[in-house]
Structure formats: structure tokens, C-alpha cells
Amino acid sequence: MNRTSGKRFASSSGSPPEPRPLFIDRCAWSAALGKALTQAGIAFVPHHEHFRHDTPDEDWLAAAADKRWLVVTRDQRIRYKANELAAMRGARLHVFVFTQGGLTGAQTGDILVRCHAAILRQAVAVAPPAFFSLTRSGEVKRLGVRA
């Protein structure tokens, strides 16, 4: 698994944002995704390496905040579930959601590799909590969150 330092981001707009690990939710994980991220040198943390499959989302969301992980999921409904939304807000997370169904593990890996720099930029530019979509075309778009 890739590791990163615990340093905070530089505030200078001229320097690139410090890499932060992507936390890959259990519903987004695949071996093909992990292979693509490893080959690209992108730090990531798969759900199964730290949590049981049945760990409540509220628990791993809180842990993700403590570790400063950027959450990647396929769960498009996460921003509408009251308990998960409350946990995400309380944890002040950046959550990146694949908003198109039917993607293979290789496709999600390709999208994350192409979007990685934009993901890091958004994590610096937008105060958490914040949701973003990851599209098939490789765009990272801010999503609204239900009140």
C-alpha cells in the first residue's frame, strides 16, 4: 500500500497540493482499480484493509476524517441518507462519487488516475464537507448536498 506523510497542504497557490490518500469504499473497490492506482503511484487505502465488510458507514466515515483520507465511492445515495450525511458533515469530508453506473473496475481506475490532480485541487479549494461527482469523461464536478 502507498503511504504519505501527515503534513498539511501548502497554502501557496503556486505549489501543487500535497497528495492525500484516496479511501476506496467497499462498493467501489476492485483489484483492477487497485492495480491502476498502484501503477500510477497514487496513494490509496482500500476499505477492506482497515474495516470489516459490515462496518457501519458512519464508523468508517469518522475514521476517514481522522486520517484525512479523500473518500471515493460508488454509493450515489450517500448524500441523501440522513445518518450518512450527518456523519459526513460531522467528519467534514471530501467525498468523490462515481455518478454513472455500469463502470468496470478498470474504467473506475482509469477515471481516478485521470482525475487525481483535479481531486487534489478540489480538496484544497473547497472547504469540507463537500461532494463531487466523478464522470465517465473524467470530470470532477461539485454536487449540492441536501439540507
C-alpha positions in Angstrom: 0.0 0.0 0.0 1.2 3.5 -0.7 2.0 5.8 2.2 2.0 9.6 2.5 3.3 12.0 5.1 1.0 13.6 7.7 1.9 17.2 6.5 -0.8 19.7 5.8 -1.3 21.3 2.4 0.8 24.3 1.5 -1.3 27.4 1.2 0.6 28.8 -1.7 -1.4 28.6 -4.9 1.8 28.2 -6.8 2.7 24.8 -5.4 0.8 21.6 -6.2 -1.4 20.2 -3.5 0.1 17.6 -1.2 -1.1 14.1 -2.2 -3.6 12.7 0.2 -4.6 9.1 0.1 -7.9 8.1 -1.6 -10.0 5.9 0.6 -11.8 3.4 -1.7 -15.2 2.5 -0.2 -16.1 -1.2 -0.4 -18.6 -0.6 -3.1 -16.0 1.0 -5.4 -13.2 -1.4 -4.7 -11.8 -3.9 -7.3 -8.5 -5.4 -7.9 -8.4 -3.7 -11.3 -8.9 -0.3 -9.6 -6.1 -1.0 -7.1 -3.8 -2.1 -9.9 -4.4 1.2 -11.9 -3.8 3.3 -8.8 -0.7 1.4 -7.9 0.8 1.7 -11.4 0.1 5.4 -11.4 1.8 5.8 -8.0 -1.4 7.2 -6.3 -1.7 6.6 -2.6 -4.9 4.8 -1.7 -6.5 2.9 1.2 -9.0 0.1 0.4 -11.8 -0.3 2.8 -11.1 -4.0 3.5 -7.6 -3.2 4.8 -8.9 -1.3 7.7 -12.5 -2.2 8.2 -14.8 -5.3 8.2 -17.2 -5.5 5.3 -20.2 -4.8 7.7 -18.6 -1.8 9.4 -21.4 0.9 9.5 -20.7 3.8 7.1 -20.8 6.3 10.0 -17.8 4.5 11.6 -15.5 4.4 8.6 -16.6 8.0 7.6 -15.3 9.2 11.0 -12.1 7.3 10.7 -11.6 8.7 7.2 -11.8 12.2 8.6 -9.2 11.4 11.3 -6.8 10.1 8.7 -7.5 12.9 6.2 -8.5 10.4 3.5 -10.4 11.6 0.4 -13.4 9.3 0.1 -14.2 7.6 -3.2 -17.4 5.7 -3.5 -20.0 4.4 -6.0 -22.8 5.0 -3.5 -24.7 7.8 -5.2 -27.3 7.8 -2.4 -24.8 8.5 0.4 -25.6 12.2 0.2 -29.3 11.6 0.7 -29.1 9.1 3.6 -29.7 11.1 6.8 -27.3 9.2 9.0 -24.5 9.1 6.5 -25.0 12.7 5.5 -24.8 13.7 9.2 -21.7 11.6 9.7 -20.1 13.1 6.5 -20.9 16.6 7.7 -19.6 15.9 11.2 -16.4 14.4 9.9 -16.0 17.3 7.4 -15.1 15.1 4.5 -14.5 15.4 0.8 -16.4 12.7 -0.9 -16.0 11.8 -4.6 -18.8 9.7 -6.1 -18.9 7.8 -9.4 -22.2 9.1 -10.7 -22.5 6.8 -13.7 -23.4 3.1 -13.3 -22.1 0.2 -15.2 -18.4 1.1 -14.9 -15.9 -1.7 -14.7 -13.0 -1.8 -12.2 -10.6 -0.9 -15.0 -12.8 2.0 -16.0 -13.0 3.4 -12.5 -9.2 3.0 -12.1 -8.7 4.9 -15.4 -11.1 7.7 -14.3 -9.4 8.1 -10.9 -6.0 8.2 -12.5 -7.1 10.9 -14.9 -9.0 12.8 -12.2 -6.4 12.6 -9.4 -4.9 16.0 -9.9 -8.3 17.6 -10.0 -9.4 15.7 -6.9 -6.5 17.1 -5.0 -7.1 20.6 -6.3 -10.8 20.4 -5.2 -9.8 19.1 -1.8 -7.7 22.2 -1.3 -10.1 24.7 -2.9 -13.4 23.7 -1.4 -13.9 23.6 2.4 -15.4 20.3 3.6 -17.9 18.8 3.8 -18.2 18.6 0.1 -19.4 16.1 -2.5 -18.1 15.8 -6.1 -19.1 13.6 -9.0 -16.5 11.7 -11.0 -17.9 11.2 -14.5 -17.0 8.7 -17.2 -15.4 11.5 -19.2 -13.1 12.3 -16.3 -14.7 15.5 -15.0 -14.8 16.3 -11.3 -17.9 18.4 -10.6 -19.2 19.8 -7.3 -22.5 18.4 -6.1 -25.1 20.0 -3.9 -25.9 18.4 -0.6 -29.4 18.1 0.8 -30.1 20.4 3.7 
